[in-house]
Amino acid sequence: MSFGIICGQEGCRNYAAYRYTWPGRDEAALCTEHVNTLRATADAIGLHLQVVPLTDVEHNNLRHPLAASPASAPKEDERGK
């Protein structure tokens, strides 16, 4: 089992596919389910949202600041719920 970065949206347990940054805020993680919603929100309020796809190295590096701890990573049957 591999541990990856979990989406930072409240209540989401999906693995992240992107990292993003709001102006003046720290970087956070985002899954494919939430990326378009967040882009639409940024467009609606006129803010630039920087979105960058996560690399395999970022997903597999447990020391990355966005990486989930093994205890908080979803189990195989919980992903996508």
Phi, psi and omega in degrees: 000135177253149178254136181231193180271132182263144177305138182272001179286140184305128177082354182272134180243013179286154172290140180285149175242346183223160165241147183218161180220125169277153176304128178078009182240164175286158178294146178220170183256154185211137179270172180293335180290328185257350187297317182290326177296317180292322176297318179296320178297315179299316178298318183295327180260004174075026178254147175280131177244115178274120180237127182232129177298141176286145176266165176300324180297316179296320179295324185265358181265100183290349177272353178298137184299340179267353185289142177282150173284156180305328181290331183261354179290140181291147175285162184310319184277354180264343182297138176087001180273000000 
